[in-house]
């Protein structure tokens, strides 16, 4: 077990009684695994966290930590997610409102946290979601923890929306990707924000469409294809497709998952830039995560290292503030 920095913790005691520290963990899909690295550094240095607000991936990691599971245990869990496990968690379940119904994700979360309410967590926690009908920011601070996490990370078009208290909720990144304002609203005097969203151009090369393409004539689709899940769905919707010949144009362009995730990344990045200008945290930790694609949850080791590196870079400022409470960093 890694021992915390008890010397620093002792120096913090006086301010900790009067100044509450809040942690705002932002959205970012697989890049959100970098939050674990940040938590490892803060935990190792004995920096107390009094409130946690999370959006999407930040809600998932933040909730696990708020439940009392150490960053090192969270790291161990995520390091066991390989390509095969990632595929199993995100296997499409075709529906009218999303490519994934989220049931596998819910079972995975339940295996870690069980079924508990937000009020039972060791650290006060809030998950940020978006009302799909009104566009309002919805801050969930009570009720089912799994429902709150699922709602916060329900990327439109990828996951089906979540019904909660008469509302239809989706990813909180649409309104508040890095929930600094939420953390302040919870009562935090000092806010440490973690933004894992890279500028969209960081991985734009992954979405380039090559000029070369070819047209293939396809005959009547055989029963092997029709019997697949997608085939059955299409057959039930458009039987005529399987009775005629048709022409398919092949390109090497991005798939639908990549396009949706990239679109959400662009939106979240732009909104976070505006929000962080309006609500400035005392400390902003920005791990370099542009090399990780949104769906690459099997790259936990690299993401965690990126989070640790970014947190260590900001750590001297955090320590200085906690040891010298007269100073103020928030503008």
N, C-alpha and C positions, 0 to 999 in steps of 0.2 A: 504493500500500500504506500502511495506517495504522501508524504507529510506536507501539510499546508505551512505557509510561511507565518509562523506564530508571532514572530517579531512585528511584522507589518500588521497582523490582526490586532495585536495589542495597541498599536498606535492608532488604529482606526476606532477603537472602542468608544472614545469620547464623541467623535462626530457621528458614529453609527447610531447613537441614541437619539440624535436630533436630525440627521440627514439620512434619508432613505435612498438606496441605490436601485434604479430600475434598469432592466435589460430589455431592449427592443430587438427582436430577432426577425429579420426580413425574409421575404419570399425568394424562391430561386430554384425550385425543383431539386435535382440532384446536387446542385451547387450548395444547397442548404446544409449539406453534410459538413461544410466548413464551420458551421456553428459549433460543432462538437469540439473542434480544435480550440476555438475561442474559449469555450467553457472549461476545457482542460487547463488552460493557462490561468484563468480567473480563479478556478477552484484551487489550483496548486499554490497560488499566491495568497490564498486566504481572503479574497475580496468577497464580502458578503453581498448577496443579491436579495433584495426585499420584495421586488415585483418583477414579473416577466410578462411581456406582451409579445405574441408571435403571429406572424402572417404566413399561411401556407406551410412550406417546409419549416419555417421558423416556429410555427405553432406546434408542429409535431415534435421537434427537438426540444423546444421550450417546455412543453407539457411533460415530456419524459423526465427532464431535469427537475421540474417543479414537483414531480411525484416522489423525489428523493433518490432517484437512480443516478449514480455518479457518472461524470463524463467518461471515465475509463470503462465503465460497464456499457455505456451507450456505444462507445467506440468498438468494444468487443462484439456487440450485436450487429453493428453495421458492417464490420469487416467480414462477417459471414454471409453477406449478400453478394453473391457472384452473378454472372450473366444469366445462368439458369434460373436463379431465384428471382432476378429482376423480371425476366420474361414471364414467369409464373404469376407474379404480382400484377403485371400489366397486360395479361391476355385479354383481348377484346371480348366483350359481351354485348353484342349489338342491341341497341335500344334507340328509341326515337330521340332521346335527349342527351346521349353521350355514348362514346365508344366503350367506356368502362363503367360498370355499375358500382365500383368501389367496394364490393363485398370482400374481395381478397385482401385489400388494404385494411379494411376494418378488422378482419380476423388477425392480421399481422400485428396491428396496434394492440388489439385485445390480448394477444399472447404476451405482450410486454407489460401492459398497464392493468390488465383485467378490466372489469366494468366498474368504474368509479365515477363519482361526481366531481366537478371542478372544486367544489367547496371542501373536499377532503384532501386536497393537495397540500404539501408542506410549505410551498411558496405561493402567494396569491398570483393567479394566472388569468390571462385574457386572450382569447383567440379572435382574430379579426376576419370577418367574412363580408360578403356583399349581397344585398338584397337584389336579386335578378330583375324584379319588377320595377322597383323604385330607384335603384342605383344607390341606395343609402349604405353607409358604412354600418355594419352591425357588430357590436362588441359583445362577445359571449363570455360571461363571467360566472355562469351557474348552469346546472343541469349536467347532462351526460358529457363526459370528457371526450369520448370517441366521436360523438356527434359533432361536437365543436371542432375537433381536428379535421374531420371529414369535410365539414362545411368550408372551413378556412382554406383547404387545399383542393377544392373541386374546380379544377380548370375547365372553363366553359368549352364544350365540344369534345373534351377528353373524358371527364367524369360527369355522371349524372348529377344534377343539383340535389341539395339536401333540404327536406322540409323540416322547418324548425319554428315552433310557435306561430304557425300560420304563414310563415314566409318561405320563399324559395331561395335558398342561399347558394352562392358560388364563391370562388376564390377571392379572398380578401385583398389580393394584390391589385385588383382592379381599382381600388379606392385608396388603399394605404399599404404599399409594399413594405415599408420599414416603419412600424408603428410607434414612432417616438411620441406622437401626440397622445396615443392610448396609454403609454407608460406614464406620462406626466399626469394624465387624468386619473390614474390609479393612485397617485400620491407620491411619485418619485421626485426627489429633489435633485438627484444627480442621475443623468441618463447615459448609459453606454449603449450605443446602437451598432448593429452589425448588418452591413449591406453587402450581400454576396452577388448582387446583380452586376455583371460586366457590361460595358458599352456594347450594343448590338453588333457592331463591326468586329468585335473580338473573335467571333466564330462565323462570320459571314461566308467564309470560304466553304463551309459545310453545306451551303444552300445554293451554290452556283449551278446553273443549268447549262450543260454542255450543248453545243450547237448540233452535234450529231444526233440524229434520230432515225428510226426506220419504221415503216408501216408493215404490219403483219396481218395477213388475212386469216381469220380464225373461223373454223367450221362450227358445226353444232357442238356445243359443250358436252363432254361425256359425263357419265354418271358419277365418276370418281370426284370430279370437281363439284358437280351439283350437290353431292352428299356432304360437302364441307359446311361448316356453320355459315360462312358468308354466302355460299352457293344456295343453301336452303332459304336464307333470308331474301336474297335477290329473286329467287324463283317464286317465293310467295308474294313478292311485291310486283314483279314484272315478268310473268311467265313468258311473254312474247320474246324476251331477250334470248331465251334458250331454244326457241324454235327457228330462229333465222340466223343466217350468217351475218357477221358484222366485221368492221375494220377497226383495229386497235393501233394507235400510234404510240410507240414506245419512246420514252425519253429517259435521260439519266438525271432528271430533276429531283427535288426534295420530295419526300413522302408527306402524307397528310399530317402525321404526328409532328414532324420537323417544322412544317409550316405553321401549325397551330401554336406550338411551343415557342417558336421564334417570334410570332406575332405577339404573344403574351409577354415575352421577354422585353420586346421593344416598348410595349405599353407600360409595363411595370417600371422599366428603367426611366422613362420620361416622367412618370408620376412621382417616382421616388426622388428624382432630382428636384422637382418642384416642392415636394413635401419637406425634404431636408433643408430647403432654403427657408421655408416658413417656420418649421419646428426644428431648430438646431439642437442636436444632442450635445452634451458636454464632451463626449468622446465618440468618434466615429471610426469603427474598425471595418476596413474594406478588403477582404481577402481576394487575392488574384485567382479567379475561378473561370476565366474565359476559355481555358483549355478543356473544360469539362462540358459535355453536352447535357441539356436538361434531363435526358432520360438515363444517363449513365450512373445509376445508383451503385454499380459495382466498382466505382472508382473512389470508394470511401477513404482509403488510405491517403490518396493524393489530396482530396478535398480537406481532410482533417489537418494535414500538414500545412496546407495553405492558410487555414484558419489559425493555427498555432503561430505561424510566422507573422501574420498580420497583427495578432494580439500582442505578441512580444514587442513589436515595433511601437505600439501605443502604450504599453505597460508603464514606462517611466513617467509619462504624463499623468496616468491614473494614480500611480503611487504618490506622486508629488501633490496632487490635489487632495488625496485622502490624508496625507501627513501634514498638509498645510491648508486647512479648510477655509482660510481667508480668501484664497484665490478663487476666481470664477472663470470657467472656460466657456460657458454657454453665452452666446451673444444675443 
